[in-house]
Amino acid sequence: MVTRILALAPVLVLTVSAAAAAAGSVDYNGDGLVSKEEFRNEVARTAGLADKNKNGFIDAGEFQLSADQRTDFDSNGDGKVSVEEFQSGQMKGFALLDKNNDGSLDADEMKGGN
């Protein structure tokens, strides 16, 4: 499920099975790579779906995040995870996975390889 797969904080790493599933569901153009744009679009879609009451925050009852993930995403320390903080944290996760800094994730990067 994409919403669960993308729930990574800046200090977390995707598991191999989750990464493989994410690659298949986010690679919209089918080129075998997940571009930064494809990832960003999926993150925005996921954040919008997660904010069920449309108050601008990912509340505890709306989206399953661990306490550590909530802390990691809450960049301003106000005790809440805004949609913007969620998206920013996801993009930091993308940067961590993009080992060769080419702006896309290949199969090895999605598996956590070099």
Secondary structure, DSSP 8 states (H G I E B T S, - for coil): -HHHHT---TT----HHHHHHHHHHH-TT-SS-EEHHHHHHHHHHHHHHH-TT-SSB--TTTS---HHHHHHH-TT-SS--BHHHHHHHHHHHHHHH-TT-SSEE-HHHHTT--
